[in-house]
Amino acid sequence: MKQFGGPVIFLDRSDINTDEIIPAKYLTEVEKAALAPHCLEDLSLEGFDPSGDALRRATVIVTRANFGCGSSREHAPWALEVNDITVVVAQSFARIFRQNMFNCGMMAIEIPEETIDGLFEFGRGGSVDCSVDYTGRKLLFSRGDGGSMQVGFSLSEFDSALVKAGGWVEFADARY
């Protein structure tokens, strides 16, 4: 099972598509590592710097609705994975992107819009870290000033098994 949790980056926009996660010109790459420097480089978001420290440190993304829309390429979750981003928290995900995250042993956590709004408000108070209690199905967000916010989440049995195994390939290898 991968490591989950760590520094959070907030991407305050809905409909961030797979071309913004990893531009199409890099889809010819066959090694995941080659995608690393290009993650989110085409994301247009005020105040966001794809080459900045915030993205390099982040292991958790908090964003709005319909994250990962666009094409169904696996390269988008791969680009996150090779940058050690193993958790994306959003109001909703594009169906295929969401499943590709779990197929890679990563977590795509859906929570209600009101809770997302609360997380963005919480994040305005300074840098935020997230601890993931996988078995208890809880996220604990904390700030350096001592503030904290706990959020529950759910996973299907199958998605949970994929995460625990480390992804679809490891899941299948153990069973077939």
N, C-alpha and C positions, 0 to 999 in steps of 0.2 A: 504494500500500500504506500502511496506517495505521502509526502509531508503536506499537511494542509495548515494554512494560517500564516500570519505575518503582516507586514506593512500593507496598508490599503491605498489604492489610488481610486479616486472618484472621477468617473466619466459621466458628466451630467448632460446626457443626451439620449434620446430614444433612437431606434433604427440604425444603430451602428452596424454596418454591413461587413461581410467577409472581405470585400475589397479594401475596406479601411483597416481591417485587422491585419491582413497581409495582401499587398497589392498583387494583382494578377500577373504582373511581369515576373514574379518570382515563382510561379507555379511549375516551372520546369526543373526546379531544384529537387533532387532526390534525397538529399540528406537534410534531416530536420534542422541540424545546427546551422545550415546556411541561411535559414529563415530568421534567425535570432536578431540580427541588427535591423531588420526591416519591419518588425512588429509595430503596428499602429502608425507607421510613418506617414500614411496618407489621411489620418484622422483629422478632420477639421473641427476643432473645438476651441473656443476662446480660452486662452491661458494654458493650453496643453502643449507641451514640448516633447515630441517623441524621442528626442535624444537626451532628455533631462534626467536628473537623478531620481525623481519621483517614480518614473516608470522602471528604471533599472533596479530600484529597491523593492518595488511592489511584488507581492505574491498573491494578492487578492484584488479583484476589481469589483467595485460597486457601481452599477449603472442603471439605466432606466429600462423601458420596455423594448421588446423585439430585438434583443442583442443577437448578432450573428445572422441577420437576414441576408438575403442575396443568394449566392450560389451555394451548392452543397459540398464544397471542397473540404477535405480533411486538413488542408494546410492551415486553416484559420486556428483550430485548436492546437495544432502542432506549434505554430508560431508563439502562442501563449505558453505552451508547455516548455519549450526550450528556453524561455525567459523566466522559468520557475513560477509562472502564474498558474496555480492549480485550482483556484476557486474563483468563479464569477457569480456574483449575487445580483439578480435583476428581477424586475417585475415579471418579465416573460422572455422567452428565447424563441428563435426560429427553431422549428421542430428538428430538422436534420442537424443543425449546429449543436443543439442541446444533446442529442444522442451521440454525436461525434465526441463531445466532451467526455461523456461517461465511457465511451468506447476506448478512450485514451486513459481511463482511470482517474479522470479529473471530475470536479464537482461543478455543476450548473444549478445553482440554488435559486428557486423562484419564491419570492415573498410578495405580499400585497403592496400596492402602490403607496398606501399610507405609511407603511413601515419603511419603504424606500425613501419617501420624503423625510421621515424622521432621521434616517441614516445620513442623508445629505445635510440636514440641519446639524446633526451631531458632528459631522466632519468639518463643519465651518469653525469648530473650536480648536483646531490644531491637527497635528499628525495623528493618525489612527492606526492601531494594530487590531488584528482579528485573530482570535483563538477559535478553533473549530473543535467542538465536542461531537465527534462523529457518532459515537454510540448513543449519546443523549440527545442528538439532533438539535444542537444549540450552537449559535454563533455568539461569541462575546467580543464586542467592540470596545476598545479602551483607548483613552487619550493620555498623553503625558501629564496632564493636569489632574489625573485621578478620575475623570468622568468615565462612565461605562454605560453600555447599552447591550442588553441581551435580546437575541432574536431566535425564535424556534423555527425549524424547517422540517420538511418531510421528504423522504425518498422512497421510491418503490423498492420492493424486495430485489428486483432484477438490477436496478441502478445501483443499489447498495452492494450487491454481489460484484458488479463490475468494478466499483471503487475499491472494495476490499481486495479483489484479485490483482488490481493494478491496471485493468483495462480488458478489452475484449479478447485479445490474443492470449493473455495469461489465463483468463477465465476459461476459454475454450481448451487450452492446453491441459488444464487441470481436470477437465471433464470428458474429453473425447479422445 
